[in-house]
Amino acid sequence: MSSQTIPTVTLSHYTHGTSKQRADFVQVFGAGIQEFGFVTVADHGVDMELIRRTYADVERLFALPEAVKQGHEVPGGGGQRGYTGYGREHAKNQKVGDLKEFWHVGRELAAGHPRLPAYGGNVWPAGLDTFRRHTLELYSALDRAAAIFLDALSEYYGLGQGRLSEMAQDGNSVLRLIHYPPLKEKFIPGGVRAAEHEDINLITLLCESTSSGLEILTRDGEWLPVQALRGTIVVDSGDMLSRVTNEVVPATTHRVVNPKSPAEDVTRYSMPFFVHPYPECDLAPLKEMGPAKFPPITADAFLQQRLREIGLVK
């Protein structure tokens, strides 16, 4: 196990700090994403009470009867909205499903919006009065924060303000609400809570989870535990960002390990926000990142390819 630690930055230094604080943020954040693919962010501007209220809703959501939850699956939707059942998703190149169930909340679009046919509508459970309001408020707050992080990365690489955040403007981003039940209740032989994988998207914002278990694979080939501490968010880079930066930024392999003792075998909840581009966005490597290692592909084509690889699309 690695003794390294991922860097920590303070977002308000970038948004409201001095010119030196802003420059320091860009340097530490950009270098941390390039080295580890993961950075911890404090003073991020997302209301922590909103995060806790949403977690309370998530606990009530997954306590619903199994038949009720399954009634909110979207046939043929690839798990991109509503409920996805326990063990259904598996990591790329893995055969055993992850020991989790989850619910996706996507961008809420008005009727007649040109992207609504591509994204589909959200699915809302009956009887959870605050679930819709809290998840959409959290979605919006994380969406705003994500644009700032992408702008900071654009600045770090000299790409010009907005170059990366424009890719995610009205993008198909999703807030994933995850429930990992105790293994003593629902263990699948050979399964882990989340097998080692890379995220599909540009970046992911990880709100503080309710218990430990997240680990990342460093460039030295060692597993490093990462915990989104109270009051912080962890930002990590995904396959799409790695592709458009011509692999200058890694898509860091990570996992959520099984509890190591009966005392640790408790329910775990987490709420990652997956930041996706708009569907027709070209993921060809940016010319500033050197000779292209990858051919052009749209964000939607890349997403569908990866959803097939993880078992959510046939």
N, C-alpha and C positions, 0 to 999 in steps of 0.2 A: 504494500500500500504506500502511495506516495506521501512525502512530507511537505510537498508544495502546497501553496494556497492560491486561489484565484484572486485577482485584484479587486479592490472595492473603490468605487467612485461615488461622488455626491452629485446628483443631477442638478440641483439648484446652483451649483458652481457654473454649470454650462448655461443655464437659462437666466440666472440673475446675478452671476458673479462678476468679478473684475475680468479684464481682458486676460490677465495671467491665469486666473482660476479657470476661465473658459479654455484657454490653450492647454493647460495641464489636464483638464478633463478629457479633451480630445485625444491627447497623447496616451494617457493611461488607459482609457476605454478602448481606443483603436488597437493599441499594442496588446491589450489583454484579450480582445476578440481574436486577433491574429495568432497569438501564442496558444491560448487555451480554448478559444471558442466559447468561453463562459466568463462573465463579469458580474459581480454583485453590485447593485445600485441602491444607495441610501437616499433619503430625502427626494423621492421620485415623484411626488405630487399626486399619487393615487391614494385616495382616502382609505386609511387602514380600517376604519370602522365599517366602510362599505365592503371591504374584503371579508371581514368577520361576519357581517350580516349575510353576505352571499354564501359563506361556508355553512351557516346555520340553515339556509334554504337548501343547500346541496345535501346536507344530512337528512333533511325531511324528504327530499326527492328520492334518494336511494333507499329509504325505508318503505316506499310504496310497494304494494304487492307485485310480485314478479309479472303476473299477467297484465297489470296496469302499465308497467314499464314497457313490456314487449309490445303493447298496443301503440306505443309512440315511436316504434321503429319506422323508418321511411323506406319502403321497398324500392330497391334499385338506386338508392341515394348514396351508396358508398359510405354511409355513416357520417355524412357531412352535416346533417341536421338531425336533431332528436336523439333517440336512444340507440346505443349499441351494446349488445348483451355480453355477459361475462365470458371471457375466453375466446371471443370471436376474432379479435385482432391479434395477429402475430407479427413479430419483427421480420424484416426482410431476411430471407434465407433460413427462417426458423419454421418448424412444423407444429410446435406446441403453442397454443394460444396463451397470451399474457393473462395473468391472474387479476383481471380488473374488468369493470364495466364503466361506461362513460356516456355523457350526454353533450351534444354540441349545440351551442348557440352561435348563430352567424350574424352577419350584417343585416339589420332590419331595414328593408327597403319598402317604399310606398308602392301601392298598386300602380302599374303602368311604368315603373322604373325599367329602363332598358336592360339592366343586368338581372332583374328578377327571374326571368326564365332560366338563366344559367345557374343562379345561386339557389333558387327555391326559397320557400318561406320557412320561418322558424316553427318549431313544434312546442306547444306550451301545455304542461300538465294541469289538469283541473284541480282546484282545491288548494293550491299553493299560492296564496294571494299575493305575496311579495316577490315571487321567483322571477317573473318577467321583468319587473321594474329594476330589481337589484342586478340581475345579470346584464341587462342592457346598459345600465349606468356603468357597471364595471367594464363592459366591452368598450364603451366610448372612452373611458378614462385610459384604458390600456392602449387603445388605438392612437390616442393623442401622444402618449408617451413613446410608443413605437416609432412614430414619425420623427420625434426628436432624436432618438437613438440612431436611426438611419441617417439623419442629417449630420450627426456627429461623425459617423463612419465616412460619409461622403467628404466631409472636411478633412478627415485624417488621410484619406487617399487622394486628396486634391481633385476630386471629381466635380466640384461645383455644388453649391447649395441646392438641395432638393433632388439631386440625381437619383439617389436610391429611394427616398421617401415617395417620389412620384410613382414608382412602380407599385406601391401599396395603396395609392389613392383609390378609394372605393374598392379595394381588393377583397378577395374572398377569404378574409381572415376568420378564424373560428376560436371561440372560447371553449375549451374542453374542460368539463367538470368530471373528475375521475374519482371512483370509489374502489379502493383495494380492501376487500373484506379480510378478516383474520384467516390465515391459511388453515387453521384447525377446522374451519367451517367449510371451505370450498377449494381444497388443494387439488390441482391437476398434476399427476405424475410427470416430472420433467419440466414443469412450468415455473416461471419466475414472474414477479409482479410486472416488470417490464424488461424484456430481454434486451441485450445491447443493440443499439440502433442509432441512426442519425435522423434528425428531424427533416421533414420534406421541405419546409418553407424557407423564407428569408431569415427571420429571426424569431425566437420564442421568448416571451416574457413569463417567467415563473413566479407567481405569487407565493408567499411563504406557505409551505405544506404543513399538514398537521402532525407529521412525524418524519423521522429521517429515512434514508434509504437510497437517495440519489447519489450516483457516482459517475465520474467522467474518466475517460481514458486519455492520459496525457500523451504528449509527443514522445515521451520516454517509454511508453508502453506500460505504465503503471496506473492502477485505479485510484482516483482521488475522490474522497467523500465531499459532497457539496451540500450545504444546508442553506436554504433561503431563511436567514435569521429574521426574527420578529422585526417588522418595520422595513424590510428590504425586499427587493425584487431581483431575481437572477435573470440576466439576458444571455441567451446562447444563439449561436449561428447554425443555420440549417443548410441543406443541400442546394437550395436555390441561390442563396447568397454565395456559397462556395463556387457554384457554376458561373455566376455573372462576374465574380472576381477572379476567375481563371485559376481557382484553387489557392489563391493567395490567402484567403480566409478558409480555415478548415470547417467541415461539417463534423463537429466533434462527436465521437461515439460516446454514448452514455447509457445508463441502465438504472432501474430501481430494483435493488436486491431484496431477497426475501428476509424476513425477520430472523435474527441469529439465535434467538432464545424464546422460550414460551412467554417470558415477561414482555418481550418486544412485539409479540404477535397480536397487534391491535389493529383496529380499523385505521386506514390512512386515506386522507382526501388530498387532492391537489387540483390546482386550476391553472394550467398553462394556456397562454394566449398565443396561438400560432398565426404569425403575420404572413399573409399570402399576397402576391401581386394580383392585379386584375387579370382575367383569364387569357386575354390575347397578348399580354406582355411578353416581349421577346427576351428569353433568358440566355441569349448568346453572350459570351464573355465581352466585357467592356474593353474597348480598344486600348484604354490606358493601362490595362493589366497584362499587356504583352500578347504575343502570337496566340490566337485562340486554340484551346485544347478541346473544345466541344463545338458541335454544330449548333445552329439556331434551333430552338424549340420553344413553343409557347408555354406559358405557365400552366394552362389547363391541360395540355397534352402531357406535360411532365407530371402533374398531379395525378392524372388518371393512370399513368404508367406505374407510379409508386403505390397507388391504392390497390392495383391489381397484385403487386408484389407482397403487400401485407394482408391480403385476403379479404379486403372490404369491397372489392369490385371483381366480378367474375370475368 
